[in-house]
Amino acid sequence: MAKRNPTKFLKEEYKQIQKEGREWVHRSLETPSETQVKVDGKELLMLCSNNYLNLANHPHLRKRAIEAVEKYGAGSGSVRAIAGNMVIHEEWEQKHADFKEQEASMVWMSGFIANEGAIPTLVRKGDFIISDQLNHGSIIDGVRLTKTVRTIYDHCDMGSLEEKLKEADAADPNGEKRILVILDGVYSMDGDMSPLDEVQKLSEEYGAMIFVDDAHGDGVLGRNKKGKGIVDHFGLQGKVQVEMNTYSKAMGVVGGAIVGSKNLVNFLRNTGRSYLLSGSQPPAVAGAALGSLEVLDPKSPFHEPVVEKLLDNCDYFKSKIVDIGYGHDITVASSKCPTAIVPIICGENEVAKKLSDRLMVEGIFALPIVFPMVPRGTARIRVMMNAGLTKEDLDFALMKFEDLGRELKIF
């Protein structure tokens, strides 16, 4: 009988991760997530949080969370389908659907869990999934749980998408198979957005269902600066079958949500394993989430123009960062998109890491994203805009990026 060490690989492979520079070193945030934070004992300007609308420590969200705890307790005690369905969860779902101008919505524990649970229920063995090349890992994991015919189309390339749709259509001349087109609304690494209007036209032509993960578009994109997301940006309510949203980014809390038709929500409530088998959101989370929707609602007495502030900061910073010399195609392309993600391309991994380290010394918290998370030669500092940043904050950051970019010979 072979003598095995069942856990030997843990230490060995962790060392390999460290050797290759792929280790995630967790920094300790000692304050609430705001624009000015203390990290590992140092006062820093926060530029790497998904807290786009600066709601994570907003007084109204905190108040709503406390009220929910006082009324409903610390936890629900069960899954939604058994004994954990509280009135506050139903209120959250209704308000979310109203915000999105959709028929219905359902709340999941996180966006990752929503993707992982919903995707496998929407397709059967032998159906077709056509997925964007740069889709998020949660989409990839959801797709892996299916027994479909899986194909990938070139990133945001409508010619490539149409080619894959034609192939699926030709392989199913009787139209008995389902075709699911899956994409991100906004891509988290490059800060670009999908041409959802064109995706919708092609998908409708071939009878395909669309599933869009709008985690980074929620609270940012949308008509009239209301932050309703990419579906609203293109006015496609009722034409995009599945929209996945998250509360862990712009909304400042945590949780996933899927919106669409009542038929969709009724179906997923009875088939989504990660929904059915997960405890429901604690009342404090639901209360804070409702608070975020109230801040965004122009008709609410708690409304604040946080989306407008965010977009103003995005426009200002994106134009300036290109002007000072960060002229890589990815950075330039992002500067032309109305998103809150600014990929500042540095080149090789070590350059991005050095820039991040130097920024921290100079008072800025902005972490590097390196290969293999992004293609080789495109290591970057991924700056995330925030509605709470002042022009003085942005000018300070731009000055440091310019000085250090020259020092490290990035441009």
CORGIJO-V998332 format. One line per field, one symbol per residue. ss: DSSP state (~ for helix, > for strand, _ for the rest). phi: phi as a letter, one per 20 degrees, with the letter a starting at -180 (. if undefined). psi: psi as a letter, one per 20 degrees, with the letter a starting at -180 (. if undefined). A space follows every 50 residues. Layout:
ss=???
phi=???
psi=???
This chain:
ss=_______~~~~~~~~~~~~_________>______>>>>__>>>>>____ ________~~~~~~~~~~~~~~______>_______~~~~~~~~~~~~~~ ___>>>>>__~~~~~~~~~~~~_____>>>>>____~~~~~~~~____>> >>>____~~~~~~~~~~~~~________>>>>>>_>______>__~~~~~ ~~~~~___>>>>>_________~~~____~~~~________>>>>>____ _____>>>>>_~~~~~~~~~~_~~~~__>___~~~~~~~~~~~~~~____ _____~~~~~~~~~~~~~~~~~~_____~~~~~~~_____>>>>>>>_~~ ~~~~~~~~~~~__>>__>>_________>>>>>>______~~~~~~~~~~ ~~~~~~~____
phi=.feddfdgffffffffgffemdfeefededcffcfdcdclndfceeccde fgelefcfgfffffffgfffednebenafgfdcdedgffffgffffffge lcfbbbedfbfgffffeegfeecdgnfddccfgdffgffgffffeedeed ccdggleffffffffffffffcfemeeeddecbefcefedmecfffffff fffffdmeedcdedgedgmcepflldmeofffgdmdgnddfccdccdedg fmcapdbdcrfffffgfffdcfffefddgfgggffffffffffffeffee fefcffffffffffgffffffffepedfgffffffedededceefdoegf fffffffffffeocebeedcgefcggncgbeeedfbfefeffffffffff ffffffgelfb
psi=pqoqoijhhggghghhgghjkjpoopqoojrqoahprppkjppqpojkqj lgjkihkphhhgghgghgghhiahrhjrrgifjjoqhhghgggghggggi lrgrrqprhrhghgghhgghiiqrpirppoqqhkqqhhgghghhirlrop qpqqokohggghghggggghimhikiqqpoppqqgpphhijrqqmhhhgg ggghhjkqqpopokgjhpigrqqklikiahghhjlkpiiohppprqjidh ijcqqrqpqbrhggggghhihogighjpqrpqhhggghghhhhhhiohiq ijqqlhgggghghgggggghhghiinjqhgggghijqlrjpooophdrgh ghggggghhhhjkpooqqprpjhrqpikqrpoppqphiprhggghggggh hgghhggjkh.
